[in-house]
């Protein structure tokens, strides 16, 4: 990932966490810190019923 993509990815993560409740935030903080794409994937899978933590 180049610097521009990495910077945007971190920016997306920062914006995303502003809107998350505590449960959702805990899902992404451990596995997707500063990774907006990964955080979005984790949340999408969780709320689509494919929760890997269950």
N, C-alpha and C positions, 0 to 999 in steps of 0.2 A: 504494500500500500504506500503510495507516495505521500509526501508531507501535506499536500492540500487535502487529499482524501482523509488522512489521519486526523487532521485538524477539524474537518467538517464532522467526522464521526464522533469526536470528543464533544463538539459543540451540540450535536444532536442529542447525545447522552445527557449533557447538562440541561438542555431544554426539557427533555423527556422526564427526568426525575422531579422536576418542579410540579408535575401534575399527578404523580403516583401516590396512592395511599400506602400506608406502612407495609402491608402484606406484599404488594407489588414491588415496592422498593426493596424489600428484603430478598425477593426473588432475583433481582438483577444486580444488587450491590456485590454479592459474593462472586458471581461468575462472569459478569460483564462490565466491570468497572471501566469507565471511560470508553466503552464500545457500544455506540448507539445501535449499530446493526445487530449485534449479538443480543442486546437488551430487548430490542423489538422482537426478535425471534423467540426468545424465552417467554416473553409476555404473550405473544401470539399463540404459542403452543400451550401455555398454561390455560389461557382463557378459551381456547378452542376445545378443551377437554382432553388434551394429550399431555397432561401434567406429568412430567418425569419424576417429580418429588413424591407423588402419591404412592 
